[in-house]
Amino acid sequence: MFTGIIEKVAKTLEAHSGEQAIKIRMERPVEFDDIKEGDSIACNGVCLTVESFDDKTMDFTIGYETLQITHWTPAELKDFQWNLERSLRFGDRIHGHLVSGHVDGRVTLKKRVEQGECLLLNFELPAVHKQTLWKKSSVTLNGVSLTVNEVTDNEFSVCLVPETLKKTNLNNLREGQKINIETDYYMKGLLNSQGEWNA
């Protein structure tokens, strides 16, 4: 589990195809001085397992199921910027909201508008997410815990404050770009397999 509070942004150093998978090597932030093989790290909201590491790099495999959701390719991941968060330690403060690291899919940025020091982002609202996104609900975008500002029939919006713009990759987003989304973990738990609310 994670909180959606990004610790560092790091860059892909290598990405190449495996057997129905992608192998990646990325920068290891100096702050990640306690990682071990087998640890979970949220990378743009996707929970990945540390396979090996040294003082400067970390290695991961992006598996088949994740690729079916994210549609990443080695070419797309070249020089990619990752939002990184180590897994939650129970007993720590939770400054965002509980995030599973199991992304639901990707959404397209429709519009970005600067509002003083903040940035307003409008995303498409796929039908599958309409029951779990509403005004003031929590949402995770590229691993970042955010609050939904507004919801219409076709779009939802979030507002990024200066601290989020400084410490994540969201300021680099361009209209038409797709990013990872995970809707509220608890709200999904209240829905049954038919998409109906459990009593």
C-alpha contacts under 8 A as a table, 3 or more apart, distances in Angstrom:
res1	aa1	res2	aa2	distance
1	M	87	S	5.76
1	M	88	L	5.65
1	M	98	L	6.68
1	M	99	V	5.73
1	M	100	S	4.85
1	M	101	G	6.73
2	F	42	A	7.38
2	F	85	E	7.25
2	F	86	R	7.25
2	F	87	S	5.13
2	F	88	L	4.93
2	F	97	H	7.97
2	F	98	L	5.90
2	F	99	V	4.88
2	F	100	S	6.21
2	F	101	G	6.93
3	T	88	L	6.75
3	T	94	I	6.15
3	T	95	H	6.83
3	T	96	G	5.07
3	T	97	H	5.05
3	T	98	L	4.95
3	T	99	V	5.45
3	T	145	S	7.00
4	G	45	G	7.74
4	G	85	E	7.44
4	G	96	G	5.55
4	G	97	H	6.52
4	G	98	L	7.37
4	G	99	V	6.31
4	G	140	T	6.63
4	G	143	G	5.44
4	G	144	V	4.57
4	G	145	S	4.22
5	I	85	E	6.93
5	I	95	H	6.97
5	I	96	G	5.93
5	I	143	G	7.78
5	I	144	V	5.99
5	I	145	S	6.22
6	I	9	V	7.76
6	I	83	N	6.08
6	I	84	L	5.70
6	I	85	E	5.24
6	I	143	G	7.25
6	I	144	V	6.36
6	I	167	K	6.97
6	I	168	T	6.61
7	E	83	N	7.59
7	E	84	L	5.88
7	E	85	E	5.30
7	E	86	R	7.71
7	E	167	K	7.54
8	K	29	P	6.96
8	K	83	N	6.23
8	K	84	L	5.40
8	K	85	E	7.11
8	K	167	K	6.74
8	K	168	T	7.31
9	V	81	Q	6.43
9	V	82	W	5.33
9	V	83	N	4.76
9	V	84	L	5.90
9	V	167	K	7.09
9	V	168	T	6.19
9	V	169	N	6.90
10	A	26	M	6.77
10	A	27	E	5.52
10	A	28	R	7.19
10	A	29	P	6.97
10	A	81	Q	5.68
10	A	82	W	5.24
10	A	83	N	6.87
10	A	84	L	7.21
11	K	26	M	5.66
11	K	27	E	5.73
11	K	79	D	5.82
11	K	80	F	5.52
11	K	81	Q	4.64
11	K	82	W	6.08
12	T	15	A	7.16
12	T	24	I	7.00
12	T	25	R	6.03
12	T	26	M	4.25
12	T	27	E	6.54
12	T	77	L	6.77
12	T	78	K	6.11
12	T	79	D	5.00
12	T	80	F	5.22
12	T	81	Q	6.65
12	T	82	W	7.61
13	L	24	I	7.56
13	L	25	R	5.48
13	L	26	M	4.99
13	L	27	E	6.69
13	L	78	K	7.24
13	L	79	D	6.52
14	E	23	K	7.96
14	E	24	I	5.53
14	E	25	R	5.02
14	E	26	M	6.86
14	E	78	K	6.76
15	A	22	I	6.72
15	A	23	K	5.64
15	A	24	I	4.42
15	A	25	R	6.51
15	A	74	P	5.21
15	A	75	A	7.67
15	A	77	L	6.46
15	A	78	K	6.27
16	H	22	I	5.67
16	H	23	K	5.44
16	H	24	I	6.68
16	H	74	P	5.35
17	S	20	Q	7.47
17	S	21	A	6.03
17	S	22	I	4.52
17	S	23	K	6.15
17	S	74	P	6.46
18	G	21	A	4.79
18	G	22	I	5.19
18	G	23	K	6.17
19	E	22	I	7.75
20	Q	63	G	6.97
20	Q	64	Y	5.47
21	A	61	T	6.63
21	A	62	I	5.55
21	A	63	G	4.74
21	A	64	Y	5.43
21	A	67	L	7.37
22	I	61	T	5.72
22	I	62	I	5.12
22	I	63	G	6.81
22	I	73	T	7.60
22	I	74	P	6.74
23	K	59	D	7.41
23	K	60	F	6.01
23	K	61	T	4.58
23	K	62	I	6.36
24	I	59	D	5.79
24	I	60	F	5.43
24	I	61	T	6.25
24	I	62	I	7.63
25	R	57	T	6.48
25	R	58	M	5.59
25	R	59	D	4.50
25	R	60	F	6.50
26	M	57	T	5.57
26	M	58	M	5.47
26	M	59	D	6.61
27	E	56	K	5.94
27	E	57	T	4.64
27	E	58	M	6.32
28	R	32	F	6.79
28	R	53	F	7.92
28	R	55	D	7.11
28	R	56	K	4.97
28	R	57	T	4.53
28	R	58	M	5.59
29	P	32	F	5.46
29	P	56	K	7.33
30	V	33	D	6.26
30	V	56	K	7.69
32	F	35	I	6.11
35	I	39	D	6.47
36	K	39	D	5.61
36	K	50	V	7.18
37	E	49	T	7.74
37	E	50	V	5.22
37	E	51	E	5.38
37	E	52	S	5.74
37	E	53	F	7.55
38	G	49	T	5.52
38	G	50	V	5.15
38	G	51	E	6.14
39	D	49	T	5.61
39	D	50	V	5.37
39	D	87	S	7.96
40	S	47	C	6.08
40	S	48	L	5.56
40	S	49	T	4.74
40	S	50	V	6.39
40	S	86	R	6.70
40	S	87	S	5.99
41	I	46	V	7.93
41	I	47	C	5.61
41	I	48	L	5.46
41	I	49	T	6.43
41	I	50	V	7.26
41	I	84	L	6.75
41	I	85	E	5.75
41	I	86	R	4.72
41	I	87	S	5.93
42	A	45	G	5.08
42	A	46	V	5.06
42	A	47	C	4.39
42	A	48	L	6.12
42	A	83	N	7.67
42	A	84	L	5.59
42	A	85	E	5.15
42	A	86	R	6.38
42	A	87	S	7.23
42	A	101	G	6.12
42	A	143	G	6.87
43	C	46	V	5.06
43	C	47	C	6.35
43	C	48	L	6.73
43	C	82	W	5.80
43	C	83	N	5.61
43	C	84	L	4.97
43	C	85	E	6.99
43	C	142	N	7.85
43	C	143	G	6.98
44	N	82	W	5.53
44	N	83	N	4.84
44	N	84	L	6.55
44	N	141	L	7.78
44	N	142	N	4.17
44	N	143	G	4.71
44	N	144	V	7.86
44	N	180	N	7.00
45	G	83	N	7.49
45	G	84	L	7.93
45	G	101	G	5.35
45	G	102	H	7.49
45	G	103	V	6.61
45	G	140	T	7.31
45	G	141	L	7.09
45	G	142	N	4.99
45	G	143	G	3.39
45	G	144	V	7.19
45	G	180	N	6.82
45	G	181	I	7.68
45	G	182	E	7.66
46	V	66	T	7.97
46	V	101	G	4.83
46	V	102	H	5.98
46	V	103	V	6.12
46	V	143	G	7.20
47	C	100	S	7.72
47	C	101	G	4.54
47	C	102	H	6.49
48	L	60	F	6.59
48	L	61	T	7.39
48	L	62	I	7.09
49	T	60	F	6.06
49	T	61	T	7.45
50	V	53	F	7.40
50	V	58	M	6.72
50	V	59	D	6.03
50	V	60	F	5.47
51	E	58	M	7.60
51	E	59	D	5.53
51	E	60	F	5.54
51	E	61	T	7.63
52	S	58	M	6.03
52	S	59	D	5.27
52	S	60	F	7.53
53	F	56	K	7.60
53	F	57	T	5.50
53	F	58	M	4.30
53	F	59	D	6.02
54	D	57	T	5.44
54	D	58	M	6.70
62	I	66	T	6.46
62	I	67	L	6.91
63	G	66	T	5.53
63	G	67	L	6.32
64	Y	67	L	5.14
64	Y	68	Q	6.31
65	E	68	Q	5.15
65	E	69	I	6.74
66	T	69	I	5.27
66	T	70	T	6.10
66	T	71	H	7.93
67	L	70	T	5.07
67	L	71	H	4.92
67	L	72	W	5.93
68	Q	71	H	5.63
69	I	103	V	7.72
69	I	104	D	7.23
69	I	105	G	5.25
69	I	106	R	7.36
70	T	105	G	6.31
70	T	106	R	6.48
70	T	180	N	7.06
72	W	76	E	6.32
72	W	77	L	6.97
73	T	76	E	5.16
73	T	77	L	6.33
74	P	77	L	5.12
74	P	78	K	6.35
75	A	78	K	5.39
76	E	80	F	7.21
77	L	80	F	4.81
81	Q	169	N	6.60
82	W	169	N	7.03
83	N	142	N	6.85
83	N	143	G	6.53
83	N	144	V	7.83
83	N	168	T	5.92
83	N	169	N	6.36
84	L	143	G	7.68
88	L	92	D	7.51
89	R	92	D	5.85
94	I	97	H	6.46
94	I	98	L	7.66
96	G	145	S	5.46
96	G	146	L	7.64
97	H	138	S	7.32
97	H	145	S	6.52
98	L	184	D	7.98
98	L	185	Y	6.88
99	V	140	T	7.44
99	V	182	E	7.74
99	V	184	D	7.48
99	V	185	Y	6.36
100	S	103	V	7.95
100	S	185	Y	6.81
101	G	143	G	7.65
101	G	182	E	7.67
102	H	182	E	6.98
103	V	180	N	6.44
103	V	181	I	5.72
103	V	182	E	4.68
104	D	180	N	7.53
104	D	181	I	5.86
104	D	182	E	5.15
104	D	183	T	7.23
105	G	180	N	5.83
105	G	181	I	5.71
105	G	182	E	7.28
106	R	178	K	5.79
106	R	179	I	5.05
106	R	180	N	4.41
106	R	181	I	5.53
107	V	123	F	6.48
107	V	124	E	6.06
107	V	125	L	7.40
107	V	126	P	7.60
107	V	178	K	5.24
107	V	179	I	5.59
107	V	180	N	6.54
107	V	181	I	6.62
108	T	123	F	5.60
108	T	124	E	5.61
108	T	175	E	7.70
108	T	176	G	5.73
108	T	177	Q	5.55
108	T	178	K	4.32
108	T	179	I	6.60
109	L	112	R	7.63
109	L	121	L	7.03
109	L	122	N	6.02
109	L	123	F	4.47
109	L	124	E	6.58
109	L	173	L	7.80
109	L	174	R	7.11
109	L	175	E	5.12
109	L	176	G	5.29
109	L	177	Q	5.62
109	L	178	K	6.33
109	L	179	I	7.84
110	K	121	L	7.69
110	K	122	N	5.49
110	K	123	F	5.18
110	K	124	E	6.39
110	K	175	E	5.42
110	K	176	G	6.01
111	K	121	L	5.91
111	K	122	N	5.09
111	K	123	F	7.10
111	K	175	E	5.66
112	R	119	L	6.89
112	R	120	L	5.68
112	R	121	L	4.64
112	R	122	N	6.39
112	R	174	R	7.65
112	R	175	E	6.85
113	V	119	L	5.83
113	V	120	L	5.09
113	V	121	L	6.57
114	E	117	E	7.28
114	E	118	C	6.07
114	E	119	L	4.53
114	E	120	L	6.14
115	Q	118	C	5.08
115	Q	119	L	5.61
115	Q	120	L	6.75
116	G	119	L	7.71
117	E	161	V	7.04
117	E	162	P	6.12
118	C	159	C	6.72
118	C	160	L	5.52
118	C	161	V	4.83
118	C	162	P	5.91
119	L	159	C	5.68
119	L	160	L	5.08
119	L	161	V	6.85
120	L	157	S	6.90
120	L	158	V	5.91
120	L	159	C	4.49
120	L	160	L	6.32
121	L	157	S	5.48
121	L	158	V	5.47
121	L	159	C	6.31
121	L	160	L	7.78
122	N	155	E	6.46
122	N	156	F	5.71
122	N	157	S	4.31
122	N	158	V	6.73
123	F	155	E	5.42
123	F	156	F	5.46
123	F	157	S	6.12
124	E	154	N	5.92
124	E	155	E	4.44
124	E	156	F	6.51
125	L	129	H	6.70
125	L	130	K	6.89
125	L	153	D	7.39
125	L	154	N	5.00
125	L	155	E	4.49
125	L	156	F	6.00
126	P	129	H	5.68
126	P	130	K	6.87
126	P	154	N	7.24
127	A	130	K	5.34
128	V	131	Q	7.36
129	H	132	T	5.44
129	H	133	L	6.16
129	H	183	T	7.41
130	K	133	L	5.57
130	K	134	W	7.64
131	Q	134	W	7.75
132	T	137	S	7.98
132	T	183	T	6.38
132	T	184	D	6.75
132	T	187	M	6.10
132	T	188	K	6.77
133	L	137	S	6.04
133	L	138	S	7.59
133	L	139	V	7.49
133	L	148	V	7.42
133	L	151	V	7.53
133	L	183	T	7.01
133	L	184	D	7.92
134	W	137	S	5.42
134	W	148	V	6.69
134	W	150	E	7.12
134	W	151	V	5.85
135	K	148	V	5.39
135	K	149	N	5.49
135	K	150	E	5.06
135	K	151	V	6.00
136	K	147	T	5.51
136	K	148	V	4.95
136	K	149	N	5.97
136	K	150	E	7.70
137	S	147	T	5.80
137	S	148	V	5.50
137	S	184	D	7.56
138	S	145	S	6.96
138	S	146	L	5.81
138	S	147	T	4.77
138	S	148	V	6.18
138	S	183	T	7.00
138	S	184	D	5.73
139	V	145	S	6.02
139	V	146	L	5.39
139	V	147	T	6.18
139	V	148	V	6.73
139	V	181	I	7.26
139	V	182	E	6.22
139	V	183	T	4.88
139	V	184	D	5.77
140	T	143	G	5.44
140	T	144	V	5.09
140	T	145	S	4.65
140	T	146	L	5.98
140	T	180	N	7.96
140	T	181	I	5.62
140	T	182	E	5.04
140	T	183	T	6.23
140	T	184	D	7.67
141	L	144	V	5.13
141	L	145	S	6.84
141	L	146	L	7.35
141	L	179	I	6.80
141	L	180	N	5.58
141	L	181	I	4.77
141	L	182	E	6.69
142	N	170	L	7.74
142	N	179	I	6.01
142	N	180	N	4.93
142	N	181	I	6.48
143	G	180	N	7.54
143	G	181	I	7.79
144	V	168	T	7.75
146	L	158	V	6.88
146	L	159	C	7.98
147	T	158	V	6.32
147	T	159	C	7.78
148	V	151	V	7.53
148	V	156	F	6.93
148	V	157	S	5.94
148	V	158	V	5.07
148	V	159	C	7.89
149	N	156	F	7.31
149	N	157	S	5.38
149	N	158	V	5.14
149	N	159	C	6.88
150	E	156	F	5.58
150	E	157	S	5.39
150	E	158	V	7.43
151	V	154	N	7.83
151	V	155	E	5.97
151	V	156	F	4.35
151	V	157	S	6.67
152	T	155	E	5.28
152	T	156	F	6.24
160	L	164	T	5.90
160	L	165	L	6.36
161	V	164	T	5.47
161	V	165	L	6.36
162	P	165	L	4.99
162	P	166	K	6.09
163	E	166	K	5.13
163	E	167	K	6.19
164	T	167	K	5.31
164	T	168	T	5.84
164	T	170	L	7.84
165	L	168	T	5.83
165	L	169	N	7.32
165	L	170	L	6.39
165	L	171	N	5.29
166	K	171	N	7.76
168	T	171	N	7.18
169	N	172	N	5.71
169	N	173	L	7.46
170	L	173	L	5.48
173	L	177	Q	6.65
174	R	177	Q	5.66
182	E	185	Y	7.82
183	T	187	M	7.87
183	T	188	K	7.48
184	D	187	M	5.36
184	D	188	K	6.40
185	Y	188	K	5.47
185	Y	189	G	6.50
186	Y	189	G	5.02
186	Y	190	L	6.65
187	M	190	L	5.25
187	M	191	L	6.96
188	K	191	L	5.35
189	G	192	N	7.53
190	L	197	W	5.72
190	L	198	N	5.44
191	L	194	Q	7.69
191	L	195	G	5.45
191	L	196	E	5.31
191	L	197	W	4.53
191	L	198	N	5.66
192	N	195	G	5.36
192	N	196	E	5.46
192	N	197	W	6.27
192	N	198	N	6.09
193	S	196	E	7.37
